[in-house]
């Protein structure tokens, strides 16, 4: 359900017409087979899957109303949106909200004054997102110069789709080792349908196509190439970039790219857009784990498809954020006020997915939202001891420049990192371990590219920087669902003193917490100071040290 209301914005002395876009999702269960293979109880909106993409323009206000007809709480996250001055709309269950109770409804207000590009929306309370509640969100840029660079806008959504509700899948995982998963790997969905039946994309000679590619994945990676054509990357994760020429894209769960492809002048041949679906940490089973799909690029209905020799991945020029530059020319954030090291750590189990941590403790929700703790404990909100250890809370001072060094010492499992509330500058990557052959790579020039989701490769670190100019509570986590649910996350408590002066929680959210039995004040246990009586004992993960240090 979609409605538009026009209102007037004044910016820079100019009067601009923008829209208040109202979208309603009646969220409920659907017995459906999206891939033609397995029929199971998925989660959709308004009685349908896939959920139609949402298209708005920069400056619009999106009002997304969710009606919860599930038998559990629900929350929605606009992936990549900063939610400036409205961290309570970020949609992270038991971090920034208690969730929408069954039978209730709530409207998320998403402002787009300072953002445009390619995003997506998904549930963020439990496993509702991977079970279907996800769609693309496109915020059209109003910059005439950018709009003049292409003629048509084409959306390509990529999904991993399981064969059972993910909660059932998790129960199965607890009976085996993570690297010995049985052959029931997901199906690829392209624009909502089985990739084996992908609909063609029609090209006209000489026209320029902006192809927006959204990885709405929760487990697998995608590689995308169009042999015989040149890709010009112009956006990564909602950040416009200077055009850079590449052969292909490698997208981890949650990432997005926009590329401009100029069609050939001839109608002699059709082509194939190649999509590879893969996951390096799962034992390869031919025809099951790594899948190869082809989307027809049609110039003429009767033309043959041109074939090209297969080339190895190391011969491909892949899009690389360290080689890109932002269009807005934001220079490197410096000097650094706070340097934070977070290492991926795991507590292996004989069976099932390990317990993970992005710190000394495995992340777990607590009785009182960290947002409520930040808002209601006065000066104590500036102390890490006010927050339960399992939140892995890091306090950021307002406007400080913060460098996060994210380490993945693992030699088996690749991870991802998604930042809520910020797009971070990607500054450097290199080896975690000494005497490694992995090279150190640093951004080129003076203007590091920004994005909100990145791969943490085997045995490597990545250094990223943000400025703490968005007061709020921001979850930072691995975007692989089973790792996120197994504790691979931490919390940024950004400028709690400023939050207390400027933020006011919607009254409905306060009432939802009371309905669901959660306190709305005090420390993580609902008590004073550092008294955590009544909270479950956090799971400590031994391993490499993590650190937080202030630099002068």
N, C-alpha and C positions, 0 to 999 in steps of 0.2 A: 504494500500500500504506500503510495507516494503522493505528496502534496507539496505545492510551492506557494510561498507567500513572499511578495517583494517588499523590500524596505530600503532605506537610503543610508549609505555610508559616506562620511566625509573623511577624506584622507589627502594630506598634502595640499589642501585648498581646493581639491577637485571633488565634484559630486559624482559618485559611482553608484550604479544600480546593482544590488546584490540580492540574493535570495535566501530566505529561511526555508530550508528543505526539510520536510517532515516525512520520515520513513517509519513504518510500524512493522515489527516482526512479531507475529503470533507464534511463539516458539513451542514446538511439541514433537512428539515421537512419530516416526514414519516407518512402516515396514516396507522397505524398498530395496531393489537391486539396482545400484547405480552403474555397475560394471558388467551386468548381464551374467555374472558368475555366482554371486552370493546374495541372498536376500536376508536382511536382518534389521533390527530395530535401530534405525539411525535417528538423528535429530535435525530437523529442518525448520523453516519459517514459512508461515502462511500456507502450510500444507504442501510445500514443494522443496525439492533439491534437484539441481543446484539452486542456491539463492541468487537472484539476479544481482549483478554488480550495481554499485551506487556511483553515479556520476554527478559531481557538483563542480563549481568554479571557485577559484581562490577568492576569499572574501565572504563566501557563503557561510551560513551557520547550519550545520546538520543537526537536526533533532531526531535521534533514533530512539524510538519507544520499543521496549522489549516487554512482551506479555509472557509470563512464565507459566506454561502449562506442563512443565516437567514435574517430577516427584522429588526434586532436589533444588537447592539454590542455584542461581544463574548470575553470571556477570559477563559483560562484553568489553573487549579491548580494541581500540582503534590502533593497529600496529603501525608505529612510526609517527603518530601524532603526539605533539609535545604536551598538550593539555595545560598550557601555560595558565597559571592562576586558577587551575581547576584540577588538581591532582586527584580529587575524589571522583572524577569521571574517567580515570584511567582504566578502571575495570578489572583490577587484579583482586580476585576473591581472597578475603582474609588478609589483605595488605592495605588496600585503599577503600574497600567496602566489604560488608558482611555478605553481600549477595542479595539478589531479589528473591524473596521467599516464594515457594510454590503458590500459584494463584494470584500473585501480585504483579504489578507492572511498574516500570520506571522509564524515564526519558533521559538519555545521555545527551548533553549539549556539547557539540564539537565545533570549536571555532577554527577558522582557516585563514585568518588574516595574514599570518607570516609563513604559511606552508602551502606548497602545491606539489603535484607529482603523483607517484604511484604507491598506493598503500593497500592495506586490507583490514578487515574486521573479523575477529573470531572470539569465541567464548573463552573465558580465562578463569573459570572457577575450578573445574575439574577436567574431565575428558570430553566435554561437550563439543569443543572445537574440532578435534580429530574425528569425532563421530558425525560431523557434517556441518556444524554451525560456523560457517566461514564464507566470506565473499570478498571480492576486490572492491576497493574504494579509490576512485580516480578523482583527483582534484585538478581541474584544468588550469594551466598557467594562462595569465592574461597578458603576458609580455609579447607585444607584436613582433619583436625581433625573433623570439623563439618560435612563435607560430608560423613565421615565414620560412622556417627551415624544413618543414614537411607539409605534405598535402593530405595525408590520411592518417588516422589514429586507429591502431589495431591492438586489441587486448588478447593476451594469451595467459590463461591461468593454468598452473600445474599443481596437481594434488597427488598425494599418496592415499589410497583408499583400501582399508582393510576388509576382512571377510567376516568380522564379528564386532560387536561393541568393544571398545578399547579396554573397558574394565575387565571383560572376559579374557581379552588378550593378555592383560597384565597377570591375571591368575595363572594362565598357561606359562608365562615367562618365569614365574616363581618355581616352576618344576624342572627347569633346565638351566644350563650355563648360558650366559648372554651370547657368547660367540658360537653356540651350537643351536641357534634357532631353527625350528623345523621349517619345511618348505611350504609355508603359508604366507608368503610375503605379499605386500600390498600390490594392488593394480594401479596403473597410472591413469589419471583422469586429466584430459586436456579440454579446457573450457567446459568442464562438468560432465564429459562423457568418456567412455573407455577409449584410451588412446589408439587402440586398434581400429577404431572407426572415426578417426579425427576428420573434422570437416575441413575442406580446402580453404586456403587463403588466396584470393584472386589478386593478381598484380596486373597493372596496365603499364605499358612501356613508358619509361622515363619518369614515372611518378615516384615521389618520395614517401616512404611509409615509416611512421613512428610505431615500432613494435614494443608494446609494454609487456614485460614478462614478469609474472608474479609467482614466486614459489610459495604456495599456500600449503607447504609441507610441514609435517611434524616429525619426520624420521629420516627421509631420504634426500639425497642431492640430485640436481638436474644439470646436465650439460646441454647447451643449445648451440647449434651451428647451422649455417646456410651456405654450403659449398657453392662456389661460383659467384658469390655476392660479398660485398664489403659491409661490415657492420661498423657504424659510428656510435659509440656510447655517448649519450647525452644526459644520463641520469642514473644515480644509484641510490636506492632507498629514499626517494623523495628529495634528494639534493641534486640540483642541476649541475652538470659538469661541462667543462670545455670538451668539444668533440675529440674523441680519441679512437683511432682505427684498430679493430681487433678482428680475430677470426671466430671467436666464440665466447660464450659465457658459461661460468661454472657457479651455480647458485646453491647455497646451503639453505636449509629450512628457514623461511621467513624473509629471504632477500628478494629484492626487486631491481630490475634494470629497465631502462628505455634505450633502444637503439634506433638509428635511422638507417634504413636500407633503401638505396636507390634502385628501382627496377631497371632491368636491361631494356635496350631499345628494340630488341627483336622478339617476335612471337614464335621463333623456331622451336624452342624447347620449354618444357616445364621443369620444375626443380623440386627438391625435397628438403624441408627444414628438419634437421635431425635432432631428436631429443633422446638423450641417454639418461636412464634412471638408475642410480647406483648408490651403494653404501659401502665404504671401504672396510668397516669393522665387522661385517657379517660374512661368514664363509661363503665364497662364491659357488652358486649352483647354476650351471648354464641354463638359460631360459627362465630363471626365477628371480635371481638377485639383481643382476645387471640386465636391464631391458632396453631395447633399441626401438624407437618409434620414429615414424616419418610423417610429417604433415605436408600434404601436397601444396606446392606453390604453383598456381595455375595461371599461365599466360594465355593459353589457347586450349580449348577443350580437346582438340584432336592432336595436340603436339606430344611427342614422346618425352619421357623424363630423362634428362641428361644425368649421366652417372660420372662419378669422380673416383679416383683411386683412394683407398682408405689410408689415412695418415695417422701416425701415432700422436698421443696427447702431447708429448714433449715437443712436437713440431708445430703445435698450434700456439698462436698468440692469444692468450686468454685475457679477458678484462681483469685488471689488477688495480685495486684502490690505491696502492702505493705509487702507481704510475699515472694516476688521474689527478685532475685539479678542479676545484669547484668554480662554477661560473661566477659566483659572487666575489671571488678572490679574497676570501677570509684568510688572513695570514696565520701562521703558527701561533697558538696560544702560549704565551710565556711572559714572565718567568713562572715556573711551576711552584705553587704554594704547598701542595700536598702530593706525595708520591705513595701510591697504594699498590701493593703486590697481592695478587690472589692466584693461588695455584689450584688446579683441578686435583682433587684427592678422592680416593675411592677406598671403601672398606669391602673387600670381596666377600662373597657368600658362596657356599658350595653350590647352591642352586639359586637361580633368579638373577635379576639385575643387581649389581653392587649398590651399596649405599654411597651416594656421592656428596661432595662438599666443595664449595668455592671459598673455603676458609677452614677454620678449625672445627666447625660443627656443621652437620648436615642441616640444610634449611628445612624448617617446618613452621606451619602457622601456629599462632598462639591465641589465647582467649581474647585479648584486646588488640584491635588493629594497631600496628605501629603508627598509622596516621593519627588515631585518637591519642596515643601516648605522646606524640610530638605536639599535639594541640593543647593538651590538658595538664601537662606536668610542669609548666613554667620553665625556670632556668634548668631544672633537672633534665629537660628534653635535650640539652646539649651534652649530656653524659652518656656514653655507651652503656653503662651499667643499668640505665633505666629501661633498656630493651633486653629481652631474653636472649641468651647466647645463640639459640638456634635461628635467630633472625640475621645473624652475621651483620649487624647494623654498623654502618660507617657514617659518622657525622661530618657533614661538609659545611664550612662557613660560607656565608653569602658572598658570591662573586669570586671566590677563590678559584684559581686555576688548578685543576686536578689531573694528574697523570695516573692512569690505571695500567699496571703491567699484568697482563693475563697470561698465565703459564699453563701449558698442557704437557706435563712431563711424560705422559702415557706413550707407550710405543705400540699400542693396539687400537685405542678408541679415539676417533676424531670427535671433537665437540664443536658446538656453536656458541656464540655469545650475543644476546640481544639486550639492548639498553632501553629501558622505558624513560621517557622524559627528556631524552637528549639524542642528537646525532653527534657522534664523537669524531674527532679528527684522528685518522689512522696515521701514526707517526713512524712506526718501526716494527719489524718482525725479525726473529732470529732464533738460534738454538737455545734450548733450556740447559742442555748438558754441555760441559766442556769437552773439547776434542771432537766436536761434531763437525761433519762436513756440510751441514746446513749453513748457507750464507746469511749474513746480516743484511737486511734490505731496509732502506730508509726512504721516506717520501722524497720526491724530486722537487726542486724549486723552493719557494717560500710559502706555498699554499697547499697544505695537506688536504686530501679529499675527506669528506665526512660521510658517514652512514650510520645506521643503527643496529646492523646485524653483521656478524663476521664469523668466519671459520677459525677455530683454534686447531691448527694442524698438529700432527704427531710430533712430539718432542720439541715444540716451538713455543715461543712467547709472542705476544703482540702488545705494543704500547699504544694506547689511545689517550686523547686528552679531551676534557670538557671544561666549560666554565660553569660554576655553580650559580647560575643566574635564573634558575627555575625552581623556586622553593616548593618542596613537596616531598612525598615519599615515593621512591622510584625503585621498582623491582629490577634486578639485573640477573639474567639466568640463561641457562642452556635452552635452546629452542627445540631440542629433541625431547619429545613428550616423556618418554620413559625416564630420561635423565633429570628433567625438570621435576617430575613427580618423585624422584628418588633423592631430591635434596640439593641439586646443583644450582644454587642461587644465593644471592646476598642482597642486602637492602641499603640503598642510599637514603639517609635522612638529611635532606638538603635544606639548610637554613631554617631550622625549626623555630627560631626566634622571630623570623620574618613571617613564617606561616601563621604563628599565633596572632600577629597583628593584621593579617590580610585575608586569611581563608575562613570561610564559613561553610560548614557542611550542610547540604540540603537536608531539611527536616525529615523527608521520607527515608533517607539513608539511616538516620538515627533511629527511626521507628523500626526499620527492617532489622537492625541489630538487636533491638529489644525483643522483637518477635522471634528471632532465631536464638535468643538466649545469650547474647554477648554484651558485656559491659561496654560503655562508651567513654570511660575515663580511667586515668591512672596508668601505672606502668604496665608491662606486658601481662602481668598477673592480675591487673585491676587493683593493685596495692600502691603503697607509697614507696618512694625511693627505689632501692635495689632489692626489695623484698619480693622474691619470686616464688613464695610459698604457693603450692597448688599447681604449678606448671610441671608438665612432664619433663623428666630428665633429658637434656639434649644429648644427641649422639655425637660423641667426639670422634674425629677422624685423625689418626696419627699420620705423620708424613712431613713433607717439606714445610718450612716455616712460611707464614704469611706476615706481612708487615704493613704498617701505616707510618709514614714519617712526614714531618713537616720540613720543607726546605725554605731557606731564607733567600 
